[in-house]
Amino acid sequence: MENQTNILTDTFGREHTYLRISLTERCNLRCTYCMPADGILLSPKSHIMTYEEIYSIAKEFVAHGVTKIRLTGGEPLVRKDASLIMEKLATLPVELAITTNGVIVDRFIETFKKCGIKTINVSLDSLDANKNYSITRRDYFTKVYNNILLLIKEGFQVKVNCVLMKDFNDTEILDFIALTKHQSLQIRFIEFMPFDGNKWNMEKLVSLEEILKQVYAHYEPSSFIRLQDKPNDTAKNYQIKGHKGTFAVISSVTNPFCDSCNRIRLTANGQLKNCLFSTTESDILTPLREGKSIATVIEKVVFSKKRTRNGMDTLEKFKDPNSHNNRSMIAIGG
């Protein structure tokens, strides 16, 4: 019994209570930092987890201590049985959340409510329609922006994910923060991270320090509030005094949060990743289909997790292109 309660605790004492499940490798956008310009080779349909398999794996994780599940993609809502998956997972004693590009969330409002989903992360990388088209390669800015407002109106906790890139959208930091003045949402600035096909380099990255420098230059020090972060939070949280909403910075590159990481990722084709930057994956779908115990796979994945960013514990190591033998973000699920 003791082993069952400890298989989600790694060798550094981190308890992994948060499972991120990618439902699909498909997406209705083509964001440059997520998907290579030429697309990706999709997994055969037979390699993609069915809704029953997703539920079975999730149920095993919950039995060992997972308390939160987030659905990702690709774009999770383009999967035809997305509603069924949400309804099945909602029967488990977990907090259920979702990350989406926001294009079709208006079709799922009632499903979200039925499944007890209260927190929805929506990706939006520019408030300029032309820039948004440039990065997503699709013309959905107005639809996504209106859907964000709809989610707020419907009472959801909305977090807007914005991947910052130098000389592209780094001039919009204050514009995004201005949205929090009258809207009860959180803007989350994310440092640009390396994945296959996204042409990453450090020169494109807008760091935590650079983001805060803009904020300090614009707002009076007395109006700038550093909020208390939640346990295991990936974001450093802030608020401008008098604003209804908040903003945060996810500094995975320049100021990582590995010491408190409690996340495990399950890809749409049934592979477990113990770190977003991990260069290895572990097949959990095959043993499940063979009727074998998957607890041993979970335990092995958790116990092999490294202390910091898959061993990249310095910026010098992180800058080395040979360290980033990883899938595209769209195939991992974020």
ABEGO torsion letter per residue (X at the ends): XAAAAAAABBAAGBBBABBBBBABABBABBBAAABBAAEBBBBBAAABBBAAAAAAAAAAAAAAGBABBBBBOEBAAABAAAAAAAAAAAABBBBBBBBBAGAAAAAAAAAAAAAGBABBBBBBABABAAAAAAAAGBBAAAAAAAAAAAAAAAGBBBBBBBBBBBGAAAAAAAAAAAAAAABBBBBBBBBBBBBBGAGBBAAABBBAAAAAAAAAAABBAAABBBBBBBBGBABBBBBBBGBABBBBBBBAAABBAAAABABBBBBAAGBBBABAABABBBBAAAAAAAGBBAAAAAAAAAAABBABGGGBABAAAAABAAABBBBBAAAAGX
